[in-house]
Structure formats: C-alpha cells, structure tokens
Amino acid sequence: MNYDLRQLLQEWPYEPGQLSVRMIQGEDGRPKVQLRIDLGILQMELAGRPDGLRPEGCESLLELCENRLDEHLAAGQDPEAFIVDEEMCRRLREEAVQYYHRYVALFVLEEFDLVVRDTSRNLRLMRFCREHAARDEDREALEQFRPYVLMMRTRALSGAAIEDGEPKAALFAINRGLDAIREHFVDAGQPEGFEASSEAQLLRGMREALAPKLPVSAQAELQSRLKQALESENYELAAILRDELRLMGAGRRNAAEPGRGGSSAAAEGSAAERPGRSGDGEKSE
C-alpha cells in the first residue's frame, strides 16, 4: 500500500488566505467534509463527532456526560453535586474544537442548517462546562468564545432565511443574535464590550445590508393610511392598521403614533427558528 499523499495534495493545492472546502462521498457511502490546510487535508464526518468516534457508544463526549447527568438526577441526587473533573473538561474542549472546524467548513459550503446544528451544540457544551466543571478555570475557559459562536449561528440562521426568501425572518435572527451577544457581555460584567466586539459589528453590518431587501413599500403604505385615519379621527380603522403594522414587524416608532412602539410578531420568530434551524442555546440563543 502506498501511503504517500503527495498526488492527492497536488490535485488540490493549498491557497493561502482562503478556506478551501469540499464535500465528498466516502468509501463507506456516507458524505464527508474535507478542509484543505497548509500541511494536508482534514476529513470530517458529516454527522456525529467529526472524527467518527463514539465514546462509550454515544454520539459525542458531551452526550455521554449529559447521559451521566441524567442518571445522577434520576437517582434523586442534587444537581449541584454533579461535577466534571479537569481531565474531562479538557477532553470536552478538544471535542468542541472538532465541531468548530466542521461548522466553519459547512458555512463555506452554505450548509446553513448544519452550521446551526453544530454551533447550537457547542453552545450547549459551553453551558454544561460552566454549570458543572469542578474548577473555576474550566467553568470560564470557553466563555471567551461565546460571542463568536453566537455570531456564526446567527449568520447561518440569517443565511437560511434569505435562501428561503424570508428577509424579515433573517432580520429577526440578526436582532436576536445581537441581543444574545449583548447579554453575554452584560452577564460578564463588561457591558461596554458589546459595542467594541467584532462579532456585534459584523452582525450590525449584515443588518444594514439587509435593509434594502425588506418589503418596505407595503409598510410605508400602511403607515400613510394610519396617519390619514388618525387625522380624520377614524380610530377604529387606525387600530386595525396598527395591528397590521405590528404583524409586519414594523419594529420602530411611528411619528403618527406618539408613545407607541412596534414589536416583532411571533410569526417572525417561528420563521427564523423553524425546525432544523433552531438549537439549544443560552437564554436567547
């Protein structure tokens, strides 16, 4: 057997400064994700752990730990008595890095649903370590990466919504992601860090770029009709028009409605977080 990878690497040259990613069919018939790096090629499974291992038959090390926690709770034990030692926390962080490589590669391939799956999973791992690690160092080790993971998850949710022709759902996802990043900095006692964070700046840039894609003409027409209804003291019609504006997710105060602000409709939330695109996150993640 020839173990030399030279020909394979020559057929797919490394390009500095670019993420070169491809999806291939494995010899086992399952799809694989490949990422070209300077010294070779990373190959990752599309489902489960990227390296294909199943710790004690579980999909991942995180799932194994969560199963143990479930058993602990089922036995009537105190949740605070369940702790994860230094070695297990180290292994969980290493596993999180594998998922990071995969969701970055999947984002390049515009597999947005799968990016949401993997980023949501890493957010779950962060929460697990923060709640159950024995050492303070292990509780906080991953928190510095939370804004980045939230940002990537938000970009994927927004990208999926735009692909589906739902710009308002994309806007809702961006605003929700910004709120989650802000909460992170507030919880960390660094509220000023939100404005300076590159993740928040990137999402705000996305929001500004998205604005021209929103169906503003119908909204502007409703606002004009609302103003006319108020001026003619037709308050019944004005109330109906207000409701229509809220359902459109107007989201900003109208000059003809002093003291009243719009709010995002629940329908927008369900569009941005439909099955397959939502995941377990912390608070508003």
SULGIRA-V858172 format. One record per helix or strand. SS is the DSSP state (H for helix, E for strand). FROM is the first residue (numbers start at 1). TO is the last residue. If there is no record, write none. Layout:
[[SS/FROM/TO] [SS/FROM/TO]]
This chain:
[[H/6/11] [E/20/25] [E/31/37] [E/40/45] [H/55/57] [H/61/74] [H/79/81] [E/84/84] [H/86/108] [H/112/132] [E/133/133] [H/136/140] [H/143/163] [H/167/187] [H/193/196] [H/198/213] [H/216/231] [H/235/247] [H/266/272]]
